[in-house]
Amino acid sequence: MFEHDDNIQLSVPVIWSKLGFDVLYTLSVSEKEDYLHRGIEALEGRIGDMRINALQYEMNSWK
């Protein structure tokens, strides 16, 4: 998790076919507010979706 210019970005590591990637997502305003009030529990659904549907998100290769 990173904060930049008042935005919070999630980074979730995934491995496919022996290749590693970071799946990236910038929280919406409502997700950010929920996270600031409830903590990491507020992001469990989003993190799970990022792992399952990684191809629908921005991805950075570890190499």
PDBQT receptor file of N, H, CA, C and O in Angstrom, charges set to zero:
ATOM      1  N   MET A   1       0.857  -1.153   0.000  1.00  0.00    +0.000 N 
ATOM      2  CA  MET A   1       0.000   0.000   0.000  1.00  0.00    +0.000 C 
ATOM      3  C   MET A   1       0.911   1.226   0.000  1.00  0.00    +0.000 C 
ATOM      4  O   MET A   1       1.867   1.305   0.771  1.00  0.00    +0.000 OA
ATOM      5  N   PHE A   2       0.598   2.182  -0.879  1.00  0.00    +0.000 N 
ATOM      6  H   PHE A   2      -0.179   2.118  -1.506  1.00  0.00    +0.000 HD
ATOM      7  CA  PHE A   2       1.383   3.397  -1.015  1.00  0.00    +0.000 C 
ATOM      8  C   PHE A   2       0.455   4.603  -1.026  1.00  0.00    +0.000 C 
ATOM      9  O   PHE A   2      -0.669   4.522  -1.523  1.00  0.00    +0.000 OA
ATOM     10  N   GLU A   3       0.918   5.708  -0.484  1.00  0.00    +0.000 N 
ATOM     11  H   GLU A   3       1.831   5.773  -0.080  1.00  0.00    +0.000 HD
ATOM     12  CA  GLU A   3       0.164   6.953  -0.565  1.00  0.00    +0.000 C 
ATOM     13  C   GLU A   3       0.981   7.932  -1.389  1.00  0.00    +0.000 C 
ATOM     14  O   GLU A   3       2.173   8.126  -1.151  1.00  0.00    +0.000 OA
ATOM     15  N   HIS A   4       0.310   8.555  -2.377  1.00  0.00    +0.000 N 
ATOM     16  H   HIS A   4      -0.659   8.398  -2.570  1.00  0.00    +0.000 HD
ATOM     17  CA  HIS A   4       0.981   9.509  -3.256  1.00  0.00    +0.000 C 
ATOM     18  C   HIS A   4      -0.039  10.558  -3.704  1.00  0.00    +0.000 C 
ATOM     19  O   HIS A   4      -1.108  10.214  -4.209  1.00  0.00    +0.000 OA
ATOM     20  N   ASP A   5       0.291  11.822  -3.520  1.00  0.00    +0.000 N 
ATOM     21  H   ASP A   5       1.159  12.101  -3.110  1.00  0.00    +0.000 HD
ATOM     22  CA  ASP A   5      -0.605  12.917  -3.931  1.00  0.00    +0.000 C 
ATOM     23  C   ASP A   5      -2.022  12.730  -3.401  1.00  0.00    +0.000 C 
ATOM     24  O   ASP A   5      -2.990  12.918  -4.138  1.00  0.00    +0.000 OA
ATOM     25  N   ASP A   6      -2.148  12.364  -2.139  1.00  0.00    +0.000 N 
ATOM     26  H   ASP A   6      -1.361  12.211  -1.541  1.00  0.00    +0.000 HD
ATOM     27  CA  ASP A   6      -3.432  12.184  -1.464  1.00  0.00    +0.000 C 
ATOM     28  C   ASP A   6      -4.241  11.001  -2.007  1.00  0.00    +0.000 C 
ATOM     29  O   ASP A   6      -5.437  10.895  -1.734  1.00  0.00    +0.000 OA
ATOM     30  N   ASN A   7      -3.599  10.116  -2.771  1.00  0.00    +0.000 N 
ATOM     31  H   ASN A   7      -2.628  10.203  -2.992  1.00  0.00    +0.000 HD
ATOM     32  CA  ASN A   7      -4.234   8.885  -3.249  1.00  0.00    +0.000 C 
ATOM     33  C   ASN A   7      -3.577   7.702  -2.559  1.00  0.00    +0.000 C 
ATOM     34  O   ASN A   7      -2.396   7.748  -2.214  1.00  0.00    +0.000 OA
ATOM     35  N   ILE A   8      -4.349   6.645  -2.360  1.00  0.00    +0.000 N 
ATOM     36  H   ILE A   8      -5.309   6.607  -2.640  1.00  0.00    +0.000 HD
ATOM     37  CA  ILE A   8      -3.802   5.416  -1.800  1.00  0.00    +0.000 C 
ATOM     38  C   ILE A   8      -3.872   4.348  -2.879  1.00  0.00    +0.000 C 
ATOM     39  O   ILE A   8      -4.923   4.112  -3.475  1.00  0.00    +0.000 OA
ATOM     40  N   GLN A   9      -2.723   3.699  -3.123  1.00  0.00    +0.000 N 
ATOM     41  H   GLN A   9      -1.869   3.890  -2.639  1.00  0.00    +0.000 HD
ATOM     42  CA  GLN A   9      -2.652   2.659  -4.135  1.00  0.00    +0.000 C 
ATOM     43  C   GLN A   9      -2.321   1.324  -3.465  1.00  0.00    +0.000 C 
ATOM     44  O   GLN A   9      -1.385   1.223  -2.672  1.00  0.00    +0.000 OA
ATOM     45  N   LEU A  10      -3.107   0.308  -3.802  1.00  0.00    +0.000 N 
ATOM     46  H   LEU A  10      -3.867   0.390  -4.446  1.00  0.00    +0.000 HD
ATOM     47  CA  LEU A  10      -2.849  -1.045  -3.324  1.00  0.00    +0.000 C 
ATOM     48  C   LEU A  10      -1.905  -1.740  -4.284  1.00  0.00    +0.000 C 
ATOM     49  O   LEU A  10      -1.965  -1.520  -5.494  1.00  0.00    +0.000 OA
ATOM     50  N   SER A  11      -1.045  -2.569  -3.752  1.00  0.00    +0.000 N 
ATOM     51  H   SER A  11      -0.997  -2.748  -2.769  1.00  0.00    +0.000 HD
ATOM     52  CA  SER A  11      -0.155  -3.401  -4.543  1.00  0.00    +0.000 C 
ATOM     53  C   SER A  11      -0.246  -4.810  -3.981  1.00  0.00    +0.000 C 
ATOM     54  O   SER A  11       0.141  -5.054  -2.838  1.00  0.00    +0.000 OA
ATOM     55  N   VAL A  12      -0.761  -5.743  -4.787  1.00  0.00    +0.000 N 
ATOM     56  H   VAL A  12      -1.076  -5.545  -5.715  1.00  0.00    +0.000 HD
ATOM     57  CA  VAL A  12      -0.977  -7.121  -4.345  1.00  0.00    +0.000 C 
ATOM     58  C   VAL A  12      -0.102  -8.043  -5.188  1.00  0.00    +0.000 C 
ATOM     59  O   VAL A  12      -0.245  -8.066  -6.410  1.00  0.00    +0.000 OA
ATOM     60  N   PRO A  13       0.801  -8.805  -4.569  1.00  0.00    +0.000 N 
ATOM     61  CA  PRO A  13       1.650  -9.713  -5.340  1.00  0.00    +0.000 C 
ATOM     62  C   PRO A  13       0.880 -10.961  -5.783  1.00  0.00    +0.000 C 
ATOM     63  O   PRO A  13       0.101 -11.531  -5.020  1.00  0.00    +0.000 OA
ATOM     64  N   VAL A  14       1.117 -11.369  -7.029  1.00  0.00    +0.000 N 
ATOM     65  H   VAL A  14       1.750 -10.906  -7.649  1.00  0.00    +0.000 HD
ATOM     66  CA  VAL A  14       0.545 -12.610  -7.555  1.00  0.00    +0.000 C 
ATOM     67  C   VAL A  14       1.619 -13.328  -8.363  1.00  0.00    +0.000 C 
ATOM     68  O   VAL A  14       2.530 -12.700  -8.902  1.00  0.00    +0.000 OA
ATOM     69  N   ILE A  15       1.501 -14.654  -8.441  1.00  0.00    +0.000 N 
ATOM     70  H   ILE A  15       0.761 -15.165  -8.002  1.00  0.00    +0.000 HD
ATOM     71  CA  ILE A  15       2.436 -15.454  -9.231  1.00  0.00    +0.000 C 
ATOM     72  C   ILE A  15       1.622 -16.301 -10.201  1.00  0.00    +0.000 C 
ATOM     73  O   ILE A  15       0.698 -17.010  -9.804  1.00  0.00    +0.000 OA
ATOM     74  N   TRP A  16       1.984 -16.215 -11.486  1.00  0.00    +0.000 N 
ATOM     75  H   TRP A  16       2.735 -15.640 -11.809  1.00  0.00    +0.000 HD
ATOM     76  CA  TRP A  16       1.363 -17.027 -12.538  1.00  0.00    +0.000 C 
ATOM     77  C   TRP A  16       2.453 -17.659 -13.366  1.00  0.00    +0.000 C 
ATOM     78  O   TRP A  16       3.383 -16.979 -13.800  1.00  0.00    +0.000 OA
ATOM     79  N   SER A  17       2.349 -18.944 -13.585  1.00  0.00    +0.000 N 
ATOM     80  H   SER A  17       1.593 -19.496 -13.232  1.00  0.00    +0.000 HD
ATOM     81  CA  SER A  17       3.304 -19.663 -14.433  1.00  0.00    +0.000 C 
ATOM     82  C   SER A  17       4.743 -19.310 -14.086  1.00  0.00    +0.000 C 
ATOM     83  O   SER A  17       5.569 -19.073 -14.967  1.00  0.00    +0.000 OA
ATOM     84  N   LYS A  18       5.027 -19.279 -12.803  1.00  0.00    +0.000 N 
ATOM     85  H   LYS A  18       4.356 -19.471 -12.086  1.00  0.00    +0.000 HD
ATOM     86  CA  LYS A  18       6.365 -18.987 -12.276  1.00  0.00    +0.000 C 
ATOM     87  C   LYS A  18       6.818 -17.555 -12.519  1.00  0.00    +0.000 C 
ATOM     88  O   LYS A  18       7.992 -17.243 -12.315  1.00  0.00    +0.000 OA
ATOM     89  N   LEU A  19       5.916 -16.678 -12.949  1.00  0.00    +0.000 N 
ATOM     90  H   LEU A  19       4.963 -16.931 -13.115  1.00  0.00    +0.000 HD
ATOM     91  CA  LEU A  19       6.231 -15.261 -13.126  1.00  0.00    +0.000 C 
ATOM     92  C   LEU A  19       5.528 -14.472 -12.037  1.00  0.00    +0.000 C 
ATOM     93  O   LEU A  19       4.381 -14.758 -11.695  1.00  0.00    +0.000 OA
ATOM     94  N   GLY A  20       6.219 -13.476 -11.491  1.00  0.00    +0.000 N 
ATOM     95  H   GLY A  20       7.151 -13.244 -11.768  1.00  0.00    +0.000 HD
ATOM     96  CA  GLY A  20       5.647 -12.669 -10.426  1.00  0.00    +0.000 C 
ATOM     97  C   GLY A  20       5.222 -11.299 -10.909  1.00  0.00    +0.000 C 
ATOM     98  O   GLY A  20       5.893 -10.685 -11.737  1.00  0.00    +0.000 OA
ATOM     99  N   PHE A  21       4.109 -10.826 -10.390  1.00  0.00    +0.000 N 
ATOM    100  H   PHE A  21       3.564 -11.325  -9.716  1.00  0.00    +0.000 HD
ATOM    101  CA  PHE A  21       3.568  -9.518 -10.743  1.00  0.00    +0.000 C 
ATOM    102  C   PHE A  21       3.043  -8.819  -9.496  1.00  0.00    +0.000 C 
ATOM    103  O   PHE A  21       2.637  -9.467  -8.531  1.00  0.00    +0.000 OA
ATOM    104  N   ASP A  22       3.056  -7.510  -9.528  1.00  0.00    +0.000 N 
ATOM    105  H   ASP A  22       3.385  -6.984 -10.312  1.00  0.00    +0.000 HD
ATOM    106  CA  ASP A  22       2.321  -6.702  -8.570  1.00  0.00    +0.000 C 
ATOM    107  C   ASP A  22       1.076  -6.206  -9.284  1.00  0.00    +0.000 C 
ATOM    108  O   ASP A  22       1.167  -5.590 -10.346  1.00  0.00    +0.000 OA
ATOM    109  N   VAL A  23      -0.077  -6.470  -8.708  1.00  0.00    +0.000 N 
ATOM    110  H   VAL A  23      -0.151  -6.971  -7.845  1.00  0.00    +0.000 HD
ATOM    111  CA  VAL A  23      -1.349  -5.988  -9.244  1.00  0.00    +0.000 C 
ATOM    112  C   VAL A  23      -1.638  -4.672  -8.526  1.00  0.00    +0.000 C 
ATOM    113  O   VAL A  23      -1.613  -4.621  -7.297  1.00  0.00    +0.000 OA
ATOM    114  N   LEU A  24      -1.913  -3.605  -9.283  1.00  0.00    +0.000 N 
ATOM    115  H   LEU A  24      -1.933  -3.646 -10.282  1.00  0.00    +0.000 HD
ATOM    116  CA  LEU A  24      -2.045  -2.265  -8.729  1.00  0.00    +0.000 C 
ATOM    117  C   LEU A  24      -3.462  -1.729  -8.885  1.00  0.00    +0.000 C 
ATOM    118  O   LEU A  24      -4.135  -1.983  -9.884  1.00  0.00    +0.000 OA
ATOM    119  N   TYR A  25      -3.897  -0.984  -7.877  1.00  0.00    +0.000 N 
ATOM    120  H   TYR A  25      -3.350  -0.778  -7.065  1.00  0.00    +0.000 HD
ATOM    121  CA  TYR A  25      -5.214  -0.357  -7.912  1.00  0.00    +0.000 C 
ATOM    122  C   TYR A  25      -5.198   0.880  -7.023  1.00  0.00    +0.000 C 
ATOM    123  O   TYR A  25      -4.730   0.822  -5.886  1.00  0.00    +0.000 OA
ATOM    124  N   THR A  26      -5.705   1.996  -7.536  1.00  0.00    +0.000 N 
ATOM    125  H   THR A  26      -6.085   2.043  -8.460  1.00  0.00    +0.000 HD
ATOM    126  CA  THR A  26      -5.840   3.222  -6.758  1.00  0.00    +0.000 C 
ATOM    127  C   THR A  26      -7.244   3.275  -6.174  1.00  0.00    +0.000 C 
ATOM    128  O   THR A  26      -8.231   3.175  -6.902  1.00  0.00    +0.000 OA
ATOM    129  N   LEU A  27      -7.328   3.431  -4.859  1.00  0.00    +0.000 N 
ATOM    130  H   LEU A  27      -6.525   3.513  -4.268  1.00  0.00    +0.000 HD
ATOM    131  CA  LEU A  27      -8.620   3.450  -4.185  1.00  0.00    +0.000 C 
ATOM    132  C   LEU A  27      -9.474   4.630  -4.640  1.00  0.00    +0.000 C 
ATOM    133  O   LEU A  27      -8.965   5.727  -4.867  1.00  0.00    +0.000 OA
ATOM    134  N   SER A  28     -10.777   4.391  -4.769  1.00  0.00    +0.000 N 
ATOM    135  H   SER A  28     -11.191   3.499  -4.584  1.00  0.00    +0.000 HD
ATOM    136  CA  SER A  28     -11.725   5.472  -5.030  1.00  0.00    +0.000 C 
ATOM    137  C   SER A  28     -11.845   6.302  -3.751  1.00  0.00    +0.000 C 
ATOM    138  O   SER A  28     -11.359   5.896  -2.695  1.00  0.00    +0.000 OA
ATOM    139  N   VAL A  29     -12.483   7.446  -3.848  1.00  0.00    +0.000 N 
ATOM    140  H   VAL A  29     -12.878   7.776  -4.706  1.00  0.00    +0.000 HD
ATOM    141  CA  VAL A  29     -12.665   8.314  -2.678  1.00  0.00    +0.000 C 
ATOM    142  C   VAL A  29     -13.431   7.576  -1.577  1.00  0.00    +0.000 C 
ATOM    143  O   VAL A  29     -13.056   7.641  -0.407  1.00  0.00    +0.000 OA
ATOM    144  N   SER A  30     -14.494   6.881  -1.952  1.00  0.00    +0.000 N 
ATOM    145  H   SER A  30     -14.798   6.828  -2.903  1.00  0.00    +0.000 HD
ATOM    146  CA  SER A  30     -15.288   6.172  -0.932  1.00  0.00    +0.000 C 
ATOM    147  C   SER A  30     -14.503   5.008  -0.324  1.00  0.00    +0.000 C 
ATOM    148  O   SER A  30     -14.610   4.758   0.877  1.00  0.00    +0.000 OA
ATOM    149  N   GLU A  31     -13.715   4.290  -1.136  1.00  0.00    +0.000 N 
ATOM    150  H   GLU A  31     -13.628   4.493  -2.112  1.00  0.00    +0.000 HD
ATOM    151  CA  GLU A  31     -12.894   3.200  -0.607  1.00  0.00    +0.000 C 
ATOM    152  C   GLU A  31     -11.824   3.742   0.348  1.00  0.00    +0.000 C 
ATOM    153  O   GLU A  31     -11.536   3.137   1.381  1.00  0.00    +0.000 OA
ATOM    154  N   LYS A  32     -11.250   4.876  -0.009  1.00  0.00    +0.000 N 
ATOM    155  H   LYS A  32     -11.484   5.368  -0.848  1.00  0.00    +0.000 HD
ATOM    156  CA  LYS A  32     -10.235   5.488   0.843  1.00  0.00    +0.000 C 
ATOM    157  C   LYS A  32     -10.841   5.898   2.192  1.00  0.00    +0.000 C 
ATOM    158  O   LYS A  32     -10.252   5.638   3.242  1.00  0.00    +0.000 OA
ATOM    159  N   GLU A  33     -12.003   6.530   2.165  1.00  0.00    +0.000 N 
ATOM    160  H   GLU A  33     -12.481   6.742   1.312  1.00  0.00    +0.000 HD
ATOM    161  CA  GLU A  33     -12.670   6.940   3.407  1.00  0.00    +0.000 C 
ATOM    162  C   GLU A  33     -13.009   5.726   4.272  1.00  0.00    +0.000 C 
ATOM    163  O   GLU A  33     -12.823   5.751   5.488  1.00  0.00    +0.000 OA
ATOM    164  N   ASP A  34     -13.508   4.667   3.636  1.00  0.00    +0.000 N 
ATOM    165  H   ASP A  34     -13.660   4.647   2.647  1.00  0.00    +0.000 HD
ATOM    166  CA  ASP A  34     -13.842   3.449   4.361  1.00  0.00    +0.000 C 
ATOM    167  C   ASP A  34     -12.585   2.845   4.986  1.00  0.00    +0.000 C 
ATOM    168  O   ASP A  34     -12.611   2.414   6.139  1.00  0.00    +0.000 OA
ATOM    169  N   TYR A  35     -11.486   2.811   4.229  1.00  0.00    +0.000 N 
ATOM    170  H   TYR A  35     -11.465   3.161   3.293  1.00  0.00    +0.000 HD
ATOM    171  CA  TYR A  35     -10.224   2.293   4.752  1.00  0.00    +0.000 C 
ATOM    172  C   TYR A  35      -9.740   3.120   5.942  1.00  0.00    +0.000 C 
ATOM    173  O   TYR A  35      -9.286   2.555   6.937  1.00  0.00    +0.000 OA
ATOM    174  N   LEU A  36      -9.829   4.434   5.857  1.00  0.00    +0.000 N 
ATOM    175  H   LEU A  36     -10.198   4.893   5.048  1.00  0.00    +0.000 HD
ATOM    176  CA  LEU A  36      -9.364   5.298   6.938  1.00  0.00    +0.000 C 
ATOM    177  C   LEU A  36     -10.202   5.121   8.206  1.00  0.00    +0.000 C 
ATOM    178  O   LEU A  36      -9.709   5.357   9.309  1.00  0.00    +0.000 OA
ATOM    179  N   HIS A  37     -11.468   4.705   8.057  1.00  0.00    +0.000 N 
ATOM    180  H   HIS A  37     -11.868   4.513   7.161  1.00  0.00    +0.000 HD
ATOM    181  CA  HIS A  37     -12.340   4.489   9.215  1.00  0.00    +0.000 C 
ATOM    182  C   HIS A  37     -12.255   3.063   9.758  1.00  0.00    +0.000 C 
ATOM    183  O   HIS A  37     -12.253   2.861  10.972  1.00  0.00    +0.000 OA
ATOM    184  N   ARG A  38     -12.184   2.072   8.861  1.00  0.00    +0.000 N 
ATOM    185  H   ARG A  38     -12.186   2.236   7.875  1.00  0.00    +0.000 HD
ATOM    186  CA  ARG A  38     -12.265   0.667   9.280  1.00  0.00    +0.000 C 
ATOM    187  C   ARG A  38     -10.944  -0.089   9.220  1.00  0.00    +0.000 C 
ATOM    188  O   ARG A  38     -10.824  -1.174   9.789  1.00  0.00    +0.000 OA
ATOM    189  N   GLY A  39      -9.961   0.471   8.541  1.00  0.00    +0.000 N 
ATOM    190  H   GLY A  39     -10.059   1.353   8.079  1.00  0.00    +0.000 HD
ATOM    191  CA  GLY A  39      -8.674  -0.209   8.418  1.00  0.00    +0.000 C 
ATOM    192  C   GLY A  39      -8.674  -1.231   7.295  1.00  0.00    +0.000 C 
ATOM    193  O   GLY A  39      -9.511  -1.186   6.393  1.00  0.00    +0.000 OA
ATOM    194  N   ILE A  40      -7.728  -2.149   7.364  1.00  0.00    +0.000 N 
ATOM    195  H   ILE A  40      -7.049  -2.186   8.097  1.00  0.00    +0.000 HD
ATOM    196  CA  ILE A  40      -7.506  -3.114   6.289  1.00  0.00    +0.000 C 
ATOM    197  C   ILE A  40      -8.721  -4.000   6.024  1.00  0.00    +0.000 C 
ATOM    198  O   ILE A  40      -8.886  -4.490   4.907  1.00  0.00    +0.000 OA
ATOM    199  N   GLU A  41      -9.571  -4.215   7.024  1.00  0.00    +0.000 N 
ATOM    200  H   GLU A  41      -9.437  -3.816   7.932  1.00  0.00    +0.000 HD
ATOM    201  CA  GLU A  41     -10.791  -5.011   6.821  1.00  0.00    +0.000 C 
ATOM    202  C   GLU A  41     -11.646  -4.452   5.696  1.00  0.00    +0.000 C 
ATOM    203  O   GLU A  41     -12.320  -5.206   4.995  1.00  0.00    +0.000 OA
ATOM    204  N   ALA A  42     -11.623  -3.149   5.521  1.00  0.00    +0.000 N 
ATOM    205  H   ALA A  42     -11.075  -2.537   6.091  1.00  0.00    +0.000 HD
ATOM    206  CA  ALA A  42     -12.423  -2.503   4.475  1.00  0.00    +0.000 C 
ATOM    207  C   ALA A  42     -11.942  -2.872   3.083  1.00  0.00    +0.000 C 
ATOM    208  O   ALA A  42     -12.686  -2.718   2.114  1.00  0.00    +0.000 OA
ATOM    209  N   LEU A  43     -10.716  -3.356   2.963  1.00  0.00    +0.000 N 
ATOM    210  H   LEU A  43     -10.111  -3.481   3.750  1.00  0.00    +0.000 HD
ATOM    211  CA  LEU A  43     -10.130  -3.640   1.647  1.00  0.00    +0.000 C 
ATOM    212  C   LEU A  43     -10.061  -5.123   1.318  1.00  0.00    +0.000 C 
ATOM    213  O   LEU A  43      -9.599  -5.484   0.235  1.00  0.00    +0.000 OA
ATOM    214  N   GLU A  44     -10.502  -5.984   2.210  1.00  0.00    +0.000 N 
ATOM    215  H   GLU A  44     -10.877  -5.691   3.090  1.00  0.00    +0.000 HD
ATOM    216  CA  GLU A  44     -10.376  -7.421   1.987  1.00  0.00    +0.000 C 
ATOM    217  C   GLU A  44     -11.055  -7.877   0.700  1.00  0.00    +0.000 C 
ATOM    218  O   GLU A  44     -10.502  -8.698  -0.032  1.00  0.00    +0.000 OA
ATOM    219  N   GLY A  45     -12.245  -7.354   0.415  1.00  0.00    +0.000 N 
ATOM    220  H   GLY A  45     -12.694  -6.686   1.010  1.00  0.00    +0.000 HD
ATOM    221  CA  GLY A  45     -12.952  -7.721  -0.814  1.00  0.00    +0.000 C 
ATOM    222  C   GLY A  45     -12.207  -7.276  -2.052  1.00  0.00    +0.000 C 
ATOM    223  O   GLY A  45     -12.098  -8.033  -3.017  1.00  0.00    +0.000 OA
ATOM    224  N   ARG A  46     -11.691  -6.058  -2.038  1.00  0.00    +0.000 N 
ATOM    225  H   ARG A  46     -11.779  -5.443  -1.254  1.00  0.00    +0.000 HD
ATOM    226  CA  ARG A  46     -10.941  -5.537  -3.187  1.00  0.00    +0.000 C 
ATOM    227  C   ARG A  46      -9.657  -6.337  -3.400  1.00  0.00    +0.000 C 
ATOM    228  O   ARG A  46      -9.316  -6.668  -4.535  1.00  0.00    +0.000 OA
ATOM    229  N   ILE A  47      -8.949  -6.647  -2.321  1.00  0.00    +0.000 N 
ATOM    230  H   ILE A  47      -9.226  -6.377  -1.399  1.00  0.00    +0.000 HD
ATOM    231  CA  ILE A  47      -7.702  -7.416  -2.435  1.00  0.00    +0.000 C 
ATOM    232  C   ILE A  47      -7.992  -8.804  -3.003  1.00  0.00    +0.000 C 
ATOM    233  O   ILE A  47      -7.251  -9.291  -3.857  1.00  0.00    +0.000 OA
ATOM    234  N   GLY A  48      -9.055  -9.436  -2.538  1.00  0.00    +0.000 N 
ATOM    235  H   GLY A  48      -9.657  -9.041  -1.844  1.00  0.00    +0.000 HD
ATOM    236  CA  GLY A  48      -9.439 -10.741  -3.082  1.00  0.00    +0.000 C 
ATOM    237  C   GLY A  48      -9.767 -10.664  -4.560  1.00  0.00    +0.000 C 
ATOM    238  O   GLY A  48      -9.371 -11.539  -5.331  1.00  0.00    +0.000 OA
ATOM    239  N   ASP A  49     -10.489  -9.622  -4.964  1.00  0.00    +0.000 N 
ATOM    240  H   ASP A  49     -10.811  -8.912  -4.338  1.00  0.00    +0.000 HD
ATOM    241  CA  ASP A  49     -10.822  -9.442  -6.376  1.00  0.00    +0.000 C 
ATOM    242  C   ASP A  49      -9.560  -9.204  -7.205  1.00  0.00    +0.000 C 
ATOM    243  O   ASP A  49      -9.458  -9.687  -8.333  1.00  0.00    +0.000 OA
ATOM    244  N   MET A  50      -8.611  -8.471  -6.658  1.00  0.00    +0.000 N 
ATOM    245  H   MET A  50      -8.694  -8.079  -5.742  1.00  0.00    +0.000 HD
ATOM    246  CA  MET A  50      -7.358  -8.206  -7.373  1.00  0.00    +0.000 C 
ATOM    247  C   MET A  50      -6.592  -9.501  -7.626  1.00  0.00    +0.000 C 
ATOM    248  O   MET A  50      -5.952  -9.642  -8.668  1.00  0.00    +0.000 OA
ATOM    249  N   ARG A  51      -6.647 -10.434  -6.701  1.00  0.00    +0.000 N 
ATOM    250  H   ARG A  51      -7.167 -10.319  -5.854  1.00  0.00    +0.000 HD
ATOM    251  CA  ARG A  51      -5.953 -11.717  -6.877  1.00  0.00    +0.000 C 
ATOM    252  C   ARG A  51      -6.666 -12.596  -7.909  1.00  0.00    +0.000 C 
ATOM    253  O   ARG A  51      -6.018 -13.249  -8.727  1.00  0.00    +0.000 OA
ATOM    254  N   ILE A  52      -7.984 -12.609  -7.866  1.00  0.00    +0.000 N 
ATOM    255  H   ILE A  52      -8.510 -12.078  -7.201  1.00  0.00    +0.000 HD
ATOM    256  CA  ILE A  52      -8.760 -13.465  -8.761  1.00  0.00    +0.000 C 
ATOM    257  C   ILE A  52      -8.821 -12.894 -10.177  1.00  0.00    +0.000 C 
ATOM    258  O   ILE A  52      -8.695 -13.636 -11.151  1.00  0.00    +0.000 OA
ATOM    259  N   ASN A  53      -9.011 -11.590 -10.294  1.00  0.00    +0.000 N 
ATOM    260  H   ASN A  53      -9.113 -10.987  -9.503  1.00  0.00    +0.000 HD
ATOM    261  CA  ASN A  53      -9.210 -10.939 -11.590  1.00  0.00    +0.000 C 
ATOM    262  C   ASN A  53      -8.046 -10.014 -11.947  1.00  0.00    +0.000 C 
ATOM    263  O   ASN A  53      -8.255  -8.914 -12.457  1.00  0.00    +0.000 OA
ATOM    264  N   ALA A  54      -6.839 -10.460 -11.680  1.00  0.00    +0.000 N 
ATOM    265  H   ALA A  54      -6.669 -11.355 -11.266  1.00  0.00    +0.000 HD
ATOM    266  CA  ALA A  54      -5.650  -9.622 -11.837  1.00  0.00    +0.000 C 
ATOM    267  C   ALA A  54      -5.525  -9.017 -13.235  1.00  0.00    +0.000 C 
ATOM    268  O   ALA A  54      -5.028  -7.900 -13.377  1.00  0.00    +0.000 OA
ATOM    269  N   LEU A  55      -5.964  -9.730 -14.256  1.00  0.00    +0.000 N 
ATOM    270  H   LEU A  55      -6.368 -10.637 -14.141  1.00  0.00    +0.000 HD
ATOM    271  CA  LEU A  55      -5.821  -9.221 -15.626  1.00  0.00    +0.000 C 
ATOM    272  C   LEU A  55      -6.682  -7.989 -15.894  1.00  0.00    +0.000 C 
ATOM    273  O   LEU A  55      -6.481  -7.300 -16.894  1.00  0.00    +0.000 OA
ATOM    274  N   GLN A  56      -7.628  -7.711 -15.021  1.00  0.00    +0.000 N 
ATOM    275  H   GLN A  56      -7.792  -8.271 -14.209  1.00  0.00    +0.000 HD
ATOM    276  CA  GLN A  56      -8.474  -6.532 -15.182  1.00  0.00    +0.000 C 
ATOM    277  C   GLN A  56      -7.868  -5.293 -14.523  1.00  0.00    +0.000 C 
ATOM    278  O   GLN A  56      -8.464  -4.217 -14.562  1.00  0.00    +0.000 OA
ATOM    279  N   TYR A  57      -6.696  -5.438 -13.923  1.00  0.00    +0.000 N 
ATOM    280  H   TYR A  57      -6.212  -6.312 -13.892  1.00  0.00    +0.000 HD
ATOM    281  CA  TYR A  57      -6.017  -4.359 -13.223  1.00  0.00    +0.000 C 
ATOM    282  C   TYR A  57      -4.674  -4.059 -13.885  1.00  0.00    +0.000 C 
ATOM    283  O   TYR A  57      -4.191  -4.821 -14.722  1.00  0.00    +0.000 OA
ATOM    284  N   GLU A  58      -4.093  -2.950 -13.496  1.00  0.00    +0.000 N 
ATOM    285  H   GLU A  58      -4.485  -2.331 -12.816  1.00  0.00    +0.000 HD
ATOM    286  CA  GLU A  58      -2.729  -2.640 -13.929  1.00  0.00    +0.000 C 
ATOM    287  C   GLU A  58      -1.785  -3.630 -13.256  1.00  0.00    +0.000 C 
ATOM    288  O   GLU A  58      -1.947  -3.955 -12.080  1.00  0.00    +0.000 OA
ATOM    289  N   MET A  59      -0.798  -4.105 -14.014  1.00  0.00    +0.000 N 
ATOM    290  H   MET A  59      -0.666  -3.841 -14.969  1.00  0.00    +0.000 HD
ATOM    291  CA  MET A  59       0.148  -5.080 -13.466  1.00  0.00    +0.000 C 
ATOM    292  C   MET A  59       1.574  -4.669 -13.803  1.00  0.00    +0.000 C 
ATOM    293  O   MET A  59       1.851  -4.167 -14.892  1.00  0.00    +0.000 OA
ATOM    294  N   ASN A  60       2.482  -4.892 -12.840  1.00  0.00    +0.000 N 
ATOM    295  H   ASN A  60       2.257  -5.300 -11.955  1.00  0.00    +0.000 HD
ATOM    296  CA  ASN A  60       3.918  -4.659 -13.050  1.00  0.00    +0.000 C 
ATOM    297  C   ASN A  60       4.650  -5.960 -12.831  1.00  0.00    +0.000 C 
ATOM    298  O   ASN A  60       4.477  -6.607 -11.797  1.00  0.00    +0.000 OA
ATOM    299  N   SER A  61       5.473  -6.355 -13.800  1.00  0.00    +0.000 N 
ATOM    300  H   SER A  61       5.614  -5.830 -14.639  1.00  0.00    +0.000 HD
ATOM    301  CA  SER A  61       6.266  -7.575 -13.679  1.00  0.00    +0.000 C 
ATOM    302  C   SER A  61       7.405  -7.367 -12.692  1.00  0.00    +0.000 C 
ATOM    303  O   SER A  61       7.935  -6.262 -12.571  1.00  0.00    +0.000 OA
ATOM    304  N   TRP A  62       7.779  -8.422 -11.992  1.00  0.00    +0.000 N 
ATOM    305  H   TRP A  62       7.349  -9.320 -12.090  1.00  0.00    +0.000 HD
ATOM    306  CA  TRP A  62       8.897  -8.336 -11.064  1.00  0.00    +0.000 C 
ATOM    307  C   TRP A  62      10.227  -8.304 -11.791  1.00  0.00    +0.000 C 
ATOM    308  O   TRP A  62      11.238  -7.924 -11.202  1.00  0.00    +0.000 OA
ATOM    309  N   LYS A  63      10.251  -8.693 -13.049  1.00  0.00    +0.000 N 
ATOM    310  H   LYS A  63       9.429  -9.002 -13.528  1.00  0.00    +0.000 HD
ATOM    311  CA  LYS A  63      11.520  -8.694 -13.800  1.00  0.00    +0.000 C 
ATOM    312  C   LYS A  63      11.711  -7.405 -14.532  1.00  0.00    +0.000 C 
ATOM    313  O   LYS A  63      12.720  -7.227 -15.215  1.00  0.00    +0.000 OA
TER     314      LYS A  63
